[in-house]
Amino acid sequence: MPALATLIAIATSAQVSPAPSPLFASFRAACSDVARFDGVDGAARGAGWREVGEAQADPRIVAILAKARAAAKDKAPDAMLSGKLYRQRIDGRQAWLTTSRVTFVQDGKPVWANGCRAYDLDASTAPTREAATAWVGTAPTGSQSSGSAIKWQWSPWQADTALEISYVPRDNPLGVQFGIQGLILVSQAIGGF
């Protein structure tokens, strides 16, 4: 009987813990050190991401990238933009990873902003706060919502790096406006001030 009680306790505790996220694990491996942008490409490839051109990408991710580039140029017309696009099949769905580096001069000083984003545009449900906390290892430091969309933030996540985990359902008005849907993981670092 004691062995049966032990098995029941183990099974119960296993059901309470959220399942690990393969997408978050692959994102973390690629994007956790986005402040050192020159290492992100190697880290992404090491985590199983394959670089692709926009011509081979889902039109939804191409539209997201175009809007992001336009927004960056609108805020800093003289900014230099660079980045790459990757894909990987995770949980039976196509996932996308984008990297970006924006450099510009502000008050006579060079400034840079690095980003690394993973998208599962076809994720059908949001992770729970408990699941996201388990993925990261700590509770979020902030959160926002817009209707049925949710965003959790960790600032800092890693040294000099912030993290956001968002879920935007297909029918969310803000998501429709910006062409964003599904599960979005964002790692960002800013410097040079």
JOMOBEL-V743274 format. One record per backbone hydrogen bond with DSSP energy under -1.0 kcal/mol. CO is the residue of the C=O (numbers start at 1). NH is the residue of the N-H. Records with the same first field share a line. If there is no record, write none. Layout:
# JOMOBEL-V743274
CO=NH / NH
This chain:
# JOMOBEL-V743274
1=5
2=6
3=7
4=8
5=9
6=10
7=11
8=12
9=13
10=14
11=15
12=16
13=17
21=25
22=26
23=27
24=28
25=29
26=30
27=31
28=32
31=34
33=36
35=37
36=39
37=40
39=43
40=44
41=45
42=46
43=47
44=49
45=48
50=87
53=56
54=57
58=62
59=63
60=64
61=65
62=66
63=67
64=68
65=69
66=70
67=71
68=72
69=73
70=74
71=75
72=76
76=79
80=103
82=101
84=99
85=52
86=97
87=50
88=95
90=93
93=90
95=88
96=119
97=86
98=117
100=115
101=82
102=113
103=80
104=111
106=109
109=106
111=104
112=191
113=102
114=189
115=100
116=187
117=98
118=185
119=96
120=123 / 183
128=132
129=133
130=134
131=135
132=136
133=137
142=153
144=151
146=149
149=146
150=167
151=144
152=165
153=141 / 142
154=163
158=161
161=157 / 158
162=188
163=154
164=186
165=152
166=184
167=150
168=182
169=172
172=176
173=177
174=178
175=179 / 180
182=168
183=120
184=166
185=118
186=164
187=116
188=162
189=114
191=112
